[in-house]
Amino acid sequence: QVQVVESGGGLVQAGGSLRLSCAASGTIFSINAMGWYRQAPGKQRELVAIITDVGSTNYADSVKGRFTISRDNTKNTVTVYLQMNSLKPEDTAIYYCNALVARYYYSDSLNYWGQGTQVTVSS
């Protein structure tokens, strides 16, 4: 099994900051990439930021310069953080963590999702 668990959402005023955390653990051979996605009411889920196993990052244009994704590896767990600064009301959404995981050396990589965490930015 693979567990992907997010934390750190909440309510913040416009201009404020939040940090989201996501921990991936379980039977994992390698994690190729981890990323944050978000889904606002009535909209499709969209990529916010992604970080690869070698530390390459990519961001949605709407969050560049405001959000930073980082990654911390320990023996049995990989944790990804999303530092969100200068938050805007349009950042309000459920944020989901995704991990692209190969469970064994011979396995294909599969996507695993967390349960989501609500971020609400008031104006």
C-alpha positions as CSV (number, residue, x, y, z in Angstrom):
1,Q,0.0,0.0,0.0
2,V,0.9,3.6,-0.5
3,Q,-0.4,6.4,1.7
4,V,-0.5,10.0,0.7
5,V,-1.6,12.4,3.5
6,E,-1.9,16.2,3.2
7,S,-2.1,18.7,6.0
8,G,-1.9,22.5,6.5
9,G,-5.0,23.9,4.8
10,G,-7.2,26.6,6.4
11,L,-8.7,30.0,6.2
12,V,-6.4,33.0,5.5
13,Q,-6.9,36.6,4.5
14,A,-5.8,37.9,1.1
15,G,-2.1,38.6,1.1
16,G,-1.4,36.0,3.8
17,S,0.5,32.8,3.7
18,L,0.0,29.1,4.2
19,R,2.2,26.0,4.0
20,L,0.8,22.7,2.9
21,S,2.5,19.4,3.7
22,C,2.2,16.0,2.0
23,A,3.8,12.8,3.1
24,A,4.0,9.7,1.0
25,S,4.8,6.4,2.7
26,G,4.3,2.7,2.4
27,T,5.7,0.1,0.0
28,I,7.6,2.4,-2.3
29,F,10.6,1.6,-4.5
30,S,10.8,5.1,-6.0
31,I,8.8,8.3,-6.3
32,N,9.3,9.9,-9.7
33,A,7.5,13.1,-9.0
34,M,5.2,14.7,-6.4
35,G,2.9,17.5,-7.1
36,W,0.1,19.7,-5.9
37,Y,-3.2,20.1,-7.8
38,R,-6.2,22.1,-6.9
39,Q,-9.9,22.1,-7.8
40,A,-12.2,25.1,-7.2
41,P,-16.0,24.7,-7.2
42,G,-17.3,24.2,-10.8
43,K,-13.8,24.0,-12.2
44,Q,-11.5,21.2,-13.4
45,R,-8.6,20.0,-11.3
46,E,-5.5,21.8,-12.3
47,L,-1.8,21.5,-11.7
48,V,-0.3,24.0,-9.2
49,A,3.3,22.8,-8.8
50,I,5.3,19.7,-9.3
51,I,8.8,18.5,-8.2
52,T,10.7,15.5,-9.7
53,D,13.0,13.1,-8.0
54,V,16.0,15.1,-9.1
55,G,14.5,18.4,-7.8
56,S,13.2,19.9,-11.0
57,T,10.2,22.1,-10.5
58,N,7.3,23.4,-12.6
59,Y,4.6,25.8,-11.7
60,A,1.3,27.0,-13.0
61,D,1.6,30.5,-14.4
62,S,-0.9,31.8,-12.0
63,V,1.2,30.9,-8.9
64,K,4.8,31.6,-10.2
65,G,6.6,33.9,-7.9
66,R,4.1,33.3,-5.1
67,F,4.3,29.6,-4.4
68,T,7.3,27.4,-3.8
69,I,7.4,23.6,-3.8
70,S,10.1,21.7,-2.0
71,R,10.8,18.1,-1.1
72,D,12.4,16.3,1.9
73,N,13.4,12.6,1.7
74,T,13.9,10.5,4.8
75,K,14.4,6.7,4.9
76,N,10.8,5.7,4.6
77,T,8.9,8.8,3.8
78,V,9.0,11.6,1.2
79,T,7.4,14.9,2.3
80,V,6.5,17.6,-0.1
81,Y,5.8,21.2,1.0
82,L,3.9,24.0,-0.8
83,Q,4.7,27.4,0.6
84,M,2.0,29.8,-0.5
85,N,2.6,33.5,-0.2
86,S,0.6,36.5,-1.3
87,L,-2.5,34.5,-1.4
88,K,-5.5,35.7,-3.5
89,P,-9.2,34.8,-3.2
90,E,-8.8,33.0,-6.6
91,D,-6.5,30.6,-4.9
92,T,-9.4,29.2,-2.9
93,A,-9.8,25.5,-3.7
94,I,-9.3,22.0,-2.4
95,Y,-5.6,21.2,-2.8
96,Y,-4.7,17.6,-3.6
97,C,-1.3,16.0,-3.3
98,N,-0.2,13.5,-6.0
99,A,2.7,11.1,-6.0
100,L,3.9,9.1,-9.0
101,V,5.1,5.9,-7.4
102,A,6.8,2.7,-8.5
103,R,6.1,0.2,-5.7
104,Y,8.7,-2.3,-6.8
105,Y,11.7,-2.1,-9.1
106,Y,9.8,-4.0,-11.8
107,S,6.5,-2.0,-11.4
108,D,5.1,0.7,-13.6
109,S,4.7,4.1,-11.9
110,L,1.2,4.8,-10.8
111,N,-0.5,7.9,-9.5
112,Y,-1.6,8.1,-5.9
113,W,-3.7,10.9,-4.5
114,G,-4.3,12.3,-1.1
115,Q,-7.7,13.1,0.3
116,G,-7.4,16.9,-0.2
117,T,-7.2,19.9,2.0
118,Q,-9.3,23.0,1.8
119,V,-7.6,26.4,1.3
120,T,-9.9,29.4,1.6
121,V,-8.6,32.9,1.0
122,S,-11.0,35.7,2.1
123,S,-10.9,39.2,0.5
